[in-house]
């Protein structure tokens, strides 16, 4: 029973997760087209109709529940299309069952058109829904004549009305919401910049802020809220203790003054100040200012001009300074001709110092959090690079590590050949392949740099490698005509550029070039972190090259450059396993050089080694990429030809034999030629085991030598073949 239940559940999951919704839709349309879904069939209680409606209702209910689930945000266009089609088809089933186009339920179609065209996320889905409605209108009203045309006209009217009126309203509301959100973000950036919680350059970032800027803004947001809460609390205490009318904190934002916090009558205050007003003297000479009997003077600048409150008669203003720079002013005012005493002025000055400490503490905390964030990113980047072994892995992880520290539009990794004095582009990363805001296509530029080789010259890459120092030296800005790689690959749209040499000990391995169409992408602190990352990239790059060299030595024959015997055994096992799974054939060819001992005895071993290299080069040049060519041992070589039968292998072997025989070898005793003999065995015709296949090819090779050498012999044509096959 348990097995049966499990099978049923598995089948159910399979149906729900494949094309079940489309199958149900097709069936429902078939019911409508054939007339089974009609008022007559419904009143008669047709069993196929009842069954079909039940299945359809279950499918529709499941689609609606899926839409209401928390994963709705991840809904795909396919799921959106399917849900809309289910709703449309459901409405037309209701129309067909209640009288066709004359049904009182038909106006639901018009309401559904407006509803669907409001909620759709993808334009082509909306057009697909409209097409389905038109098709179902024709199917259901096949016998209604011109009534169908009228209905289609009404449907078009509702669709056009939605797109022109409701769609425009939705777009306007979305734009207003986007403007409000952007305005709040801009205000938060400005406040964080005013309090020096984020770098001024970061505050000038574009609306499409990268992840790091968003994280930094979130850190600053908490600090801004903390400052406002604590400053408001302190100003409130000051107001209650001294009987003030208003206690306020004014802050310099660029060249303007803003009211950051105030405790007083809200209807009398204005946040946007026209200027410092009577506080202009503090701007010129930042010292405390005390004014009395102000009834005939102008009001402090944070009061609205049309205020109706009591006259402000006394004012005490204390500047906030950092290293001689005026940051803000704490203001306290009173009504009723009550001048501030010396003790009260001291209290206001103490409150001002406390406000400044609040800002300084939050700045320090934000700097610590920002440093912690940068260190975490730096640690992740270092950890990412430490696990890279292969060169391709080093390239991809290097780009990922750099992206954790700084944003860029294009990154180019180049190598440097100190002997040939050339540079080669190894890898390119263009995370934003197309930048519509700036009208740039970084993907096209990346394609033009692919596999580029250029010589040492006056370009920034060559200069960075030569001087072992990042370029540009002082600023990330470059002139549009600056040569980075070559004269023909200038980066005219680059607003920020950084070239980092990859230095390992006394050797310069290459460079990493980072490019962005936005300004201030690589400030000083970022450059320092990237410089350290570049050293780690250098280590990873050198380790990957050493790893590849060790891997090649472990799998490659040192003399011929072909696969060695150990690696050949592994590759043969892989080819055999694949052939067993797919049912393909493969052929093994074993060959050696005829009378090779005589070559060594006559011409010497150096000449013998040269012969081995020449023959190996012929073999490697003729082989396909999928073929395995290996030095089996001594003067013996072996081929493994996947997806090749014995006849094809024999033809291939004879061409090799002729090409080797045509080679002219040179020695002190004069030119000479060599020939080869070759034995061929086929899987699965000759045998089914790799080891036995090698033995059969060796037997064929032995037969070839006994037959006079310089020939090709297939094992299936040897005298031992029928007997072995029979056994």
C-alpha positions as MATLAB code, in Angstrom:
seq = 'XXXXXXXXXXXXXXXXXXXXXXXXXXXXXXXXXXXXXXXXXXXXXXXXXXXXXXXXXXXXXXXXXXXXXXXXXXXXXXXXXXXXXXXXXXXXXXXXXXXXXXXXXXXXXXXXXXXXXXXXXXXXXXXXXXXXXXXXXXXXXXXXXXXXXXXXXXXXXXXXXXXXXXXXXXXXXXXXXXXXXXXXXXXXXXXXXXXXXXXXXXXXXXXXXXXXXXXXXXXXXXXXXXXXXXXXXXXXXXXXXXXXXXXXXXXXXXXXXXXXXXXXXXXXXXXXXXXXXXXXXXXXXXXXXXXXXXXXXXXXXXXXXXXXXXXXXXXXXXXXXXXXXXXXXXXXXXXXXXXXXXXXXXXXXXXXXXXXXXXXXXXXXXXXXXXXXXXXXXXXXXXXXXXXXXXXXXXXXXXXXXXXXXXXXXXXXXXXXXXXXXXXXXXXXXXXXXXXXXXXXXXXXXXXXXXXXXXXXXXXXXXXXXXXXXXXXXXXXXXXXXXXXXXXXXXXXXXXXXXXXXXXXXXXXXXXXXXXXXXXXXXXXXXXXXXXXXXXXXXXXXXXXXXXXXXXXXXXXXXXXXXXXXXXXXXXXXXXXXXXXXXXXXXXXXXXXXXXXXXXXXXXXXXXXXXXXXXXXXXXXXXXXXXXXXXXXXXXXXXXXXXXXXXXXXXXXXXXXXXXXXXXXXXXXXXXXXXXXXXXXXXXXXXXXXXXXXXXXXXXXXXXXXXXXXXXXXXXXXXXXXXXXXX';
ca = [
       0.000    0.000    0.000;
       2.870    2.338    0.844;
       4.492    1.707   -2.542;
       1.204    2.419   -4.322;
       0.755    5.693   -2.436;
       4.332    6.738   -3.170;
       3.860    5.965   -6.859;
       0.636    7.978   -6.977;
       2.296   10.938   -5.259;
       5.262   10.811   -7.650;
       2.939   10.710  -10.661;
       0.959   13.654   -9.272;
       4.113   15.727   -8.769;
       5.273   14.869  -12.279;
       1.996   16.028  -13.793;
       1.844   19.265  -11.803;
       5.451   20.240  -12.554;
       5.425   19.592  -16.306;
       2.853   20.855  -18.828;
      -0.274   19.824  -16.960;
      -1.789   23.304  -17.039;
      -1.414   23.495  -20.822;
      -2.932   20.017  -21.209;
      -5.983   21.063  -19.171;
      -6.312   24.279  -21.187;
      -6.170   22.373  -24.475;
      -8.844   19.958  -23.214;
     -11.101   22.829  -22.129;
     -10.751   24.513  -25.512;
     -11.624   21.191  -27.151;
     -14.797   20.990  -25.050;
     -15.735   24.500  -26.196;
     -14.906   23.883  -29.856;
     -16.846   20.604  -30.074;
     -19.900   21.982  -28.292;
     -19.634   19.575  -25.367;
     -19.411   22.578  -23.030;
     -22.922   23.908  -23.661;
     -26.107   24.670  -21.767;
     -27.785   21.511  -23.088;
     -24.971   19.194  -21.961;
     -24.805   20.925  -18.586;
     -28.535   20.546  -17.939;
     -28.417   16.916  -19.107;
     -25.625   16.177  -16.607;
     -23.046   14.960  -19.121;
     -20.416   12.817  -17.349;
     -17.431   13.832  -19.589;
     -18.384   17.483  -19.085;
     -18.644   17.081  -15.315;
     -15.294   15.300  -15.167;
     -13.619   17.908  -17.336;
     -15.031   20.797  -15.278;
     -13.865   19.158  -12.034;
     -10.319   18.745  -13.329;
     -10.364   22.302  -14.664;
     -11.603   23.716  -11.357;
      -8.842   21.876   -9.464;
      -6.193   23.163  -11.864;
      -7.484   26.742  -11.627;
      -7.647   26.575   -7.821;
      -4.063   25.329   -7.659;
      -2.870   28.146   -9.973;
      -4.627   30.781   -7.839;
      -3.169   29.360   -4.606;
       0.274   29.365   -6.179;
      -0.239   33.009   -7.142;
      -1.151   33.902   -3.545;
       1.850   32.084   -2.082;
       4.904   34.013   -0.709;
       6.900   33.039   -3.823;
       4.706   35.221   -6.069;
       7.564   37.709   -6.574;
       9.526   35.007   -8.371;
       6.666   34.213  -10.782;
       7.908   33.531  -14.295;
       6.239   34.851  -17.493;
       5.185   31.263  -18.277;
       3.353   30.948  -14.944;
       1.775   34.388  -15.493;
       0.598   33.380  -18.966;
      -0.807   30.078  -17.689;
      -2.793   31.713  -14.861;
      -4.313   34.304  -17.201;
      -5.296   31.643  -19.750;
      -6.914   29.565  -17.016;
      -8.969   32.571  -15.862;
      -9.966   33.478  -19.425;
     -10.945   29.918  -20.310;
     -12.862   29.581  -17.035;
     -14.932   32.673  -17.822;
     -15.733   31.393  -21.316;
     -16.709   27.981  -19.921;
     -19.159   29.827  -17.668;
     -20.450   31.838  -20.645;
     -20.867   28.704  -22.783;
     -22.711   26.827  -20.008;
     -25.131   29.714  -19.357;
     -26.336   30.565  -22.845;
     -23.359   31.480  -25.051;
     -22.761   35.067  -26.120;
     -26.241   35.998  -24.897;
     -25.375   34.797  -21.392;
     -25.764   37.311  -18.542;
     -22.234   36.268  -17.515;
     -20.658   37.601  -20.713;
     -19.870   41.097  -19.280;
     -17.329   39.312  -17.075;
     -15.181   39.105  -20.204;
     -14.895   42.904  -20.379;
     -14.042   43.138  -16.684;
     -11.444   40.382  -17.115;
      -9.823   42.236  -20.017;
      -9.332   45.345  -17.875;
      -8.130   43.319  -14.894;
      -5.570   41.232  -16.784;
      -4.097   44.150  -18.705;
      -3.493   45.966  -15.412;
      -1.759   43.112  -13.588;
       0.375   41.784  -16.461;
       4.134   42.215  -16.053;
       5.289   41.244  -19.539;
       3.948   42.925  -22.665;
       3.913   39.797  -24.841;
       1.865   37.998  -22.181;
      -0.795   40.729  -22.395;
      -1.002   40.352  -26.185;
      -1.228   36.555  -25.798;
      -4.176   36.984  -23.435;
      -5.961   39.318  -25.862;
      -5.407   36.865  -28.712;
      -6.827   34.016  -26.615;
      -9.918   36.079  -25.720;
     -10.520   36.870  -29.387;
     -10.112   33.200  -30.349;
     -12.490   31.973  -27.618;
     -15.012   34.661  -28.566;
     -15.082   33.258  -32.092;
     -15.249   29.636  -30.860;
     -18.102   30.223  -28.398;
     -20.036   32.497  -30.782;
     -19.519   30.432  -33.929;
     -23.270   30.484  -34.619;
     -23.939   34.024  -33.384;
     -23.154   35.824  -36.657;
     -22.453   39.535  -36.455;
     -22.842   39.499  -32.690;
     -19.281   38.179  -32.464;
     -18.000   41.208  -34.365;
     -19.781   43.582  -31.976;
     -18.370   41.767  -28.969;
     -14.844   41.850  -30.398;
     -15.250   45.594  -30.915;
     -16.297   46.047  -27.279;
     -13.369   43.923  -26.120;
     -11.003   46.077  -28.164;
     -12.610   49.196  -26.659;
     -12.057   47.928  -23.108;
      -8.465   46.906  -23.923;
      -7.681   50.297  -25.465;
      -9.333   52.092  -22.560;
      -7.242   50.141  -20.105;
      -4.006   50.830  -21.954;
      -4.751   54.535  -22.390;
      -6.464   55.378  -19.103;
      -5.893   52.775  -16.420;
      -2.460   51.839  -17.750;
      -1.433   55.496  -17.770;
      -2.749   55.908  -14.231;
      -0.765   52.891  -13.043;
       2.375   54.174  -14.729;
       1.890   57.620  -13.150;
       1.410   56.119   -9.689;
       4.509   53.993  -10.133;
       6.521   57.020  -11.223;
       5.279   59.060   -8.258;
       6.192   56.233   -5.908;
       9.610   55.919   -7.530;
      10.170   59.693   -7.211;
       9.187   59.625   -3.537;
      11.529   56.742   -2.818;
      14.351   58.382   -4.760;
      13.703   61.681   -2.983;
      13.923   59.993    0.404;
      17.138   58.245   -0.606;
      18.591   61.527   -1.856;
      17.665   63.238    1.413;
      19.244   60.414    3.403;
      22.413   60.574    1.301;
      22.622   64.329    1.819;
      22.158   64.068    5.581;
      24.758   61.327    5.807;
      27.076   63.503    3.743;
      26.409   66.530    5.960;
      27.355   64.595    9.086;
      30.410   63.112    7.214;
      28.996   59.599    7.666;
      29.752   58.673    4.051;
      32.303   59.893    1.572;
      31.228   62.984   -0.340;
      32.000   61.221   -3.620;
      29.815   58.282   -2.653;
      26.949   60.704   -2.054;
      27.237   61.853   -5.673;
      26.646   58.346   -7.047;
      24.031   57.747   -9.676;
      20.538   56.427   -9.085;
      21.568   52.952  -10.160;
      23.745   52.573   -7.047;
      25.778   49.425   -6.820;
      25.475   47.007   -3.955;
      28.389   48.442   -2.003;
      26.937   51.955   -2.082;
      23.569   50.599   -0.936;
      25.207   48.769    1.966;
      27.126   51.884    2.944;
      23.967   53.988    2.759;
      22.171   51.519    5.020;
      24.950   51.864    7.574;
      24.699   55.651    7.377;
      20.901   55.552    7.653;
      21.044   53.999   11.105;
      23.629   56.572   12.187;
      21.474   59.461   10.928;
      18.467   58.200   12.900;
      20.657   57.834   15.992;
      21.966   61.387   15.665;
      18.481   62.861   15.242;
      17.093   61.000   18.258;
      19.930   61.963   20.584;
      20.100   65.578   19.395;
      16.326   65.973   19.807;
      16.551   64.581   23.338;
      19.364   66.976   24.290;
      17.652   69.998   22.762;
      14.463   69.067   24.615;
      16.324   68.946   27.927;
      17.959   72.284   27.161;
      14.596   73.885   26.314;
      12.937   72.634   29.498;
      15.887   73.551   31.731;
      16.273   77.119   30.448;
      12.655   77.890   29.589;
      13.421   78.404   25.909;
      10.936   79.131   23.183;
      12.948   77.101   20.636;
      16.172   75.105   20.742;
      17.546   74.318   17.272;
      20.514   72.750   15.491;
      21.502   74.366   12.187;
      23.961   72.592    9.922;
      26.031   73.668    6.977;
      25.254   71.588    3.881;
      27.737   72.481    1.155;
      27.296   76.275    0.946;
      23.743   76.270    2.340;
      22.259   76.069    5.837;
      19.543   73.582    6.857;
      17.568   73.045   10.046;
      18.571   69.547   11.169;
      16.655   69.384   14.443;
      14.495   71.739   16.491;
      12.318   71.605   19.622;
       9.659   74.300   19.458;
       6.418   75.191   17.667;
       6.458   73.207   14.404;
       4.138   75.618   12.596;
       6.621   78.455   13.183;
       9.714   76.691   11.787;
      11.015   76.124    8.272;
      13.555   73.456    7.348;
      14.878   75.204    4.231;
      16.761   78.320    5.308;
      17.128   81.225    2.871;
      20.518   81.996    4.424;
      22.250   82.473    7.773;
      20.423   85.764    8.360;
      21.398   87.325   11.686;
      23.824   84.425   12.196;
      26.039   85.617    9.324;
      28.511   87.032   11.850;
      29.202   83.522   13.197;
      29.946   82.362    9.637;
      32.598   85.062    9.327;
      33.926   84.774   12.879;
      32.914   81.435   14.458;
      32.444   82.531   18.073;
      29.375   82.381   20.372;
      26.789   85.059   19.621;
      24.388   86.556   22.233;
      21.663   89.002   21.160;
      19.246   90.934   23.407;
      16.120   93.006   22.829;
      15.474   91.595   19.350;
      11.922   92.881   19.096;
      12.928   95.404   16.486;
      15.327   93.083   14.656;
      14.986   90.234   12.225;
      14.081   86.771   13.481;
      16.536   83.835   13.530;
      16.613   82.216   10.045;
      14.797   79.025   11.131;
      11.507   80.884   11.726;
       8.918   81.242    8.985;
       8.289   84.797    7.879;
       4.533   84.521    8.443;
       4.721   83.157   12.021;
       2.040   84.392   14.448;
       3.774   83.395   17.695;
       5.139   85.665   20.419;
       8.068   87.940   19.611;
      11.508   86.415   20.060;
      13.596   88.829   22.129;
      16.780   86.953   23.084;
      19.105   84.597   21.219;
      22.206   82.600   22.133;
      24.041   80.832   19.287;
      27.094   78.574   19.802;
      29.135   77.338   16.794;
      30.228   73.722   16.319;
      33.809   73.529   15.071;
      36.085   70.716   13.893;
      39.701   71.643   13.172;
      38.647   75.267   12.691;
      35.876   74.376   10.207;
      32.361   75.586   11.037;
      30.006   72.607   10.916;
      26.840   73.836   12.589;
      25.260   76.176   15.127;
      23.225   75.369   18.245;
      20.635   78.123   18.751;
      18.544   78.889   21.832;
      15.964   81.710   21.890;
      13.452   83.086   24.367;
      10.520   85.487   24.463;
       9.671   88.202   27.023;
      12.971   90.088   27.287;
      14.827   87.503   29.385;
      18.508   87.804   28.493;
      20.789   84.797   28.855;
      23.030   84.846   31.903;
      26.642   83.725   31.860;
      25.699   80.406   33.523;
      22.958   79.788   30.929;
      25.368   80.550   28.108;
      27.780   78.005   29.603;
      24.988   75.409   29.675;
      24.152   76.089   26.040;
      27.866   75.780   25.119;
      28.053   72.472   27.038;
      24.951   71.234   25.200;
      26.551   72.245   21.893;
      29.699   70.290   22.767;
      27.559   67.287   23.649;
      25.770   67.521   20.288;
      29.142   67.606   18.540;
      30.287   64.534   20.509;
      27.120   62.716   19.412;
      27.940   63.412   15.758;
      31.610   62.497   16.234;
      30.716   59.235   17.991;
      28.329   58.228   15.210;
      30.974   59.132   12.627;
      33.500   56.968   14.439;
      31.012   54.116   14.722;
      30.117   54.403   11.031;
      33.815   54.419   10.129;
      34.324   51.271   12.201;
      31.327   49.567   10.594;
      32.459   50.659    7.148;
      35.965   49.377    7.869;
      34.485   46.122    9.136;
      32.404   45.811    5.996;
      35.424   46.465    3.783;
      37.523   43.980    5.742;
      34.814   41.347    5.379;
      34.691   41.931    1.645;
      38.477   41.850    1.533;
      38.550   38.582    3.486;
      35.970   37.016    1.182;
      37.955   38.106   -1.846;
      41.151   36.617   -0.366;
      39.377   33.393    0.567;
      37.930   33.161   -2.917;
      41.357   33.412   -4.547;
      43.016   30.952   -2.174;
      40.949   28.057   -3.546;
      41.696   28.616   -7.247;
      43.864   26.001   -8.998;
      43.239   26.042  -12.745;
      43.971   29.125  -14.839;
      40.355   29.603  -15.924;
      39.299   29.343  -12.291;
      41.907   31.939  -11.299;
      40.608   34.320  -13.978;
      36.945   34.035  -12.930;
      37.661   34.182   -9.196;
      39.988   37.155   -9.652;
      37.162   39.117  -11.258;
      34.743   38.047   -8.515;
      37.238   39.065   -5.831;
      37.746   42.486   -7.405;
      33.981   43.023   -7.779;
      33.667   42.470   -4.017;
      35.920   45.504   -3.500;
      35.037   47.862   -6.367;
      32.494   48.201   -9.154;
      33.568   48.305  -12.785;
      32.068   48.021  -16.248;
      35.030   46.278  -17.849;
      37.984   44.333  -16.449;
      40.850   42.998  -18.572;
      43.512   40.573  -17.338;
      46.716   40.568  -19.382;
      49.971   38.600  -19.203;
      53.461   39.952  -19.881;
      56.271   38.211  -21.717;
      59.465   39.926  -20.587;
      61.581   38.169  -23.231;
      59.341   38.978  -26.188;
      58.311   42.320  -24.642;
      54.673   41.612  -25.464;
      51.362   41.596  -23.614;
      48.464   39.213  -24.230;
      44.835   39.535  -23.125;
      44.028   36.407  -21.113;
      40.523   37.073  -19.803;
      37.833   39.762  -19.954;
      34.880   40.470  -17.686;
      32.105   42.900  -18.693;
      29.438   42.556  -15.947;
      27.258   45.268  -17.501;
      27.676   44.213  -21.141;
      25.339   46.997  -22.259;
      25.090   50.357  -20.498;
      22.031   52.101  -21.973;
      22.350   55.099  -19.641;
      25.685   56.092  -21.141;
      24.978   54.636  -24.603;
      27.829   52.165  -24.318;
      28.184   48.534  -25.301;
      30.982   47.074  -23.202;
      30.373   43.634  -24.699;
      31.400   44.866  -28.161;
      34.502   46.490  -26.711;
      35.333   43.256  -24.881;
      35.056   41.331  -28.163;
      37.560   43.697  -29.797;
      40.049   42.992  -26.992;
      39.658   39.211  -27.070;
      43.045   37.451  -27.551;
      44.675   40.817  -28.272;
      48.504   40.753  -28.365;
      50.353   44.065  -28.196;
      53.952   45.151  -27.717;
      55.510   47.308  -25.019;
      54.899   50.970  -25.725;
      53.449   54.150  -24.286;
      50.150   52.580  -23.179;
      49.140   52.632  -19.510;
      49.295   48.832  -19.263;
      52.885   48.757  -20.514;
      53.827   51.652  -18.224;
      52.260   49.979  -15.175;
      54.198   46.777  -15.885;
      57.443   48.632  -16.571;
      57.243   50.843  -13.454;
      55.662   48.130  -11.245;
      53.163   50.776  -10.104;
      49.458   51.333  -10.673;
      48.372   53.742  -13.417;
      47.272   56.522  -13.464;
      49.544   57.505  -10.593;
      47.557   60.246   -8.849;
      44.040   60.306  -10.273;
      41.647   57.749  -11.729;
      40.504   60.178  -14.448;
      42.061   59.821  -17.898;
      41.876   61.835  -21.070;
      39.690   60.317  -23.827;
      42.689   59.891  -26.134;
      44.877   58.161  -23.543;
      46.360   54.904  -24.869;
      45.616   52.030  -22.507;
      46.360   48.961  -24.653;
      47.019   50.022  -28.246;
      46.299   53.004  -30.450;
      43.287   51.180  -31.924;
      41.669   50.160  -28.618;
      41.329   53.422  -26.734;
      38.724   53.667  -23.985;
      37.252   57.057  -24.872;
      34.206   56.708  -22.592;
      36.156   55.772  -19.484;
      35.511   58.147  -16.582;
      37.397   55.992  -14.062;
      40.361   53.768  -14.912;
      42.892   51.799  -12.921;
      45.735   49.556  -14.139;
      47.269   47.294  -11.474;
      50.500   45.410  -12.231;
      50.618   41.772  -11.138;
      53.931   41.576   -9.297;
      55.363   38.367   -7.860;
      58.805   38.864   -6.321;
      61.043   40.314   -9.001;
      58.767   39.173  -11.805;
      55.820   41.078  -13.297;
      53.298   38.523  -14.543;
      50.922   40.976  -16.197;
      48.274   43.524  -15.234;
      44.599   43.984  -14.420;
      42.821   46.941  -16.028;
      39.557   48.198  -14.500;
      37.320   50.593  -16.425;
      34.074   52.379  -15.528;
      31.907   54.937  -17.292;
      31.140   56.533  -13.894;
      33.347   58.868  -11.928;
      35.117   58.148   -8.636;
      34.941   54.353   -8.860;
      38.500   53.778   -7.600;
      39.333   56.282   -4.827;
      42.550   56.074   -2.835;
      41.300   53.673   -0.136;
      39.850   51.349   -2.788;
      43.085   51.445   -4.786;
      45.055   50.322   -1.746;
      42.758   47.347   -1.184;
      42.851   46.456   -4.872;
      46.638   46.668   -4.814;
      46.742   44.010   -2.096;
      44.216   41.909   -4.022;
      46.405   42.208   -7.123;
      49.313   40.653   -5.186;
      47.073   37.736   -4.250;
      45.994   37.414   -7.875;
      49.679   37.260   -8.812;
      50.280   34.455   -6.316;
      47.201   32.548   -7.516;
      48.205   33.040  -11.146;
      51.728   31.766  -10.559;
      50.437   28.822   -8.511;
      47.967   27.935  -11.277;
      50.755   28.005  -13.865;
      52.926   25.786  -11.683;
      49.970   23.458  -11.108;
      49.361   23.211  -14.852;
      53.052   22.550  -15.477;
      53.077   19.795  -12.841;
      49.906   18.329  -14.281;
      51.426   18.340  -17.763;
      54.591   16.677  -16.488;
      52.481   14.029  -14.791;
      50.483   13.262  -17.948;
      52.855   14.141  -20.794;
      55.864   12.321  -22.165;
      58.866   14.587  -21.750;
      60.523   13.727  -25.074;
      57.622   13.639  -27.540;
      55.030   15.821  -25.820;
      52.410   13.115  -26.280;
      50.300   11.590  -23.516;
      52.388    9.271  -21.346;
      51.623    5.627  -20.548;
      49.882    6.286  -17.209;
      47.618    8.986  -18.599;
      46.899    6.794  -21.634;
      45.513    4.071  -19.359;
      43.175    6.589  -17.704;
      41.984    8.003  -21.040;
      41.439    4.524  -22.443;
      39.261    3.681  -19.435;
      37.205    6.842  -20.002;
      36.709    6.107  -23.701;
      35.751    2.511  -22.889;
      33.199    3.532  -20.226;
      31.607    5.995  -22.640;
      31.438    3.367  -25.382;
      29.749    0.920  -23.008;
      27.110    3.487  -22.042;
      26.395    4.757  -25.566;
      26.985    1.572  -27.587;
      29.597    3.269  -29.769;
      32.606    1.588  -31.313;
      36.203    2.563  -30.800;
      39.471    1.265  -32.198;
      42.954    0.888  -30.719;
      46.099    1.074  -32.900;
      49.457   -0.052  -31.566;
      52.522    0.921  -33.616;
      56.298    1.012  -33.406;
      59.178    2.198  -35.575;
      60.733   -0.557  -37.684;
      64.360   -1.450  -36.846;
      64.637    1.414  -34.377;
      67.560   -0.261  -32.588;
      69.502   -0.127  -35.823;
      68.823    3.627  -36.037;
      70.311    4.154  -32.569;
      73.284    1.902  -33.285;
      74.023    3.534  -36.629;
      73.283    7.189  -36.012;
      73.396    7.502  -32.209;
      70.771    8.087  -29.544;
      70.384   11.867  -30.140;
      69.350   11.104  -33.713;
      67.074    8.359  -32.403;
      65.399   10.890  -30.097;
      64.966   13.259  -33.045;
      63.289   10.450  -35.008;
      60.885    9.798  -32.118;
      60.007   13.504  -31.989;
      59.441   13.690  -35.759;
      57.184   10.622  -35.789;
      55.280   11.897  -32.723;
      54.732   15.239  -34.480;
      53.240   13.442  -37.495;
      50.921   11.460  -35.213;
      49.813   14.525  -33.259;
      49.217   16.504  -36.453;
      46.962   13.832  -37.956;
      44.909   13.022  -34.829;
      41.509   14.550  -34.057;
      40.858   16.403  -30.802;
      38.859   13.444  -29.471;
      41.593   10.940  -30.314;
      44.131    9.752  -27.757;
      47.743    9.669  -28.994;
      50.301    8.390  -26.499;
      53.825    7.104  -26.245;
      53.362    3.533  -25.080;
      57.042    2.939  -24.305;
      60.404    3.011  -26.142;
      59.664    3.334  -29.842;
      56.032    2.160  -29.429;
      53.033    4.475  -29.787;
      49.321    3.898  -29.321;
      46.159    5.478  -30.721;
      42.607    5.317  -29.376;
      40.049    6.435  -31.973;
      36.543    6.962  -30.492;
      33.497    6.309  -32.690;
      35.684    4.613  -35.333;
      35.380    1.042  -36.647;
      38.211   -1.242  -37.752;
      37.906   -0.379  -41.424;
      38.121    3.349  -40.791;
      41.043    2.859  -38.409;
      42.890    0.772  -41.007;
      42.454    3.515  -43.608;
      43.697    6.126  -41.096;
      46.689    3.947  -40.137;
      47.793    3.475  -43.753;
      47.783    7.231  -44.327;
      49.938    7.673  -41.235;
      52.300    4.942  -42.387;
      52.741    6.602  -45.784;
      53.326   10.042  -44.258;
      55.955    8.732  -41.833;
      57.703    6.856  -44.648;
      57.906   10.117  -46.623;
      59.791   11.939  -43.840;
      63.502   12.599  -44.555;
      65.640   12.277  -41.426;
      69.103   13.828  -41.239;
      72.275   12.641  -39.520;
      76.047   12.971  -39.836;
      76.039    9.787  -41.921;
      73.563   11.369  -44.341;
      69.761   11.437  -44.798;
      67.676    8.365  -44.133;
      64.047    7.278  -43.786;
      62.107    5.114  -41.331;
      58.936    3.056  -41.580;
      56.335    1.929  -39.037;
      54.229   -1.163  -38.464;
      50.702   -0.970  -37.017;
      48.292   -3.396  -35.371;
      44.551   -2.645  -35.148;
      41.901   -4.034  -32.756;
      38.239   -2.931  -32.613;
      35.774   -2.720  -29.715;
      33.423   -4.580  -29.372;
      33.974   -6.695  -32.468;
      37.351   -8.129  -31.414;
      36.862   -8.109  -27.609;
      35.031   -6.239  -24.845;
      37.795   -5.485  -22.306;
      40.410   -2.695  -22.653;
      43.324   -4.844  -21.494;
      42.413   -7.617  -23.894;
      42.024   -5.060  -26.694;
      45.637   -3.952  -26.177;
      46.759   -7.599  -26.350;
      44.836   -8.149  -29.597;
      46.389   -5.016  -31.147;
      49.833   -6.237  -30.001;
      49.194   -9.632  -31.619;
      48.204   -7.894  -34.861;
      51.384   -5.765  -34.648;
      53.490   -8.929  -34.159;
      51.805  -10.471  -37.202;
      52.615   -7.307  -39.150;
      56.326   -7.561  -38.250;
      56.478  -11.218  -39.236;
      54.875  -10.251  -42.532;
      57.702   -7.896  -43.463;
      56.948   -4.676  -41.547;
      55.846   -1.285  -43.003;
      52.223   -2.428  -43.138;
      48.914   -2.364  -41.194;
      47.261   -5.524  -39.859;
      43.827   -5.899  -38.228;
      43.498   -8.529  -35.514;
      40.252   -9.798  -37.019;
      42.293  -10.887  -40.099;
      44.957  -12.817  -38.196;
      44.846  -16.649  -38.069;
      44.276  -16.559  -34.284;
      41.150  -14.393  -34.604;
      38.489  -17.028  -35.400;
      39.829  -19.369  -32.739;
      39.930  -16.644  -30.120;
      36.512  -15.399  -31.107;
      35.078  -18.904  -30.895;
      36.654  -19.433  -27.497;
];
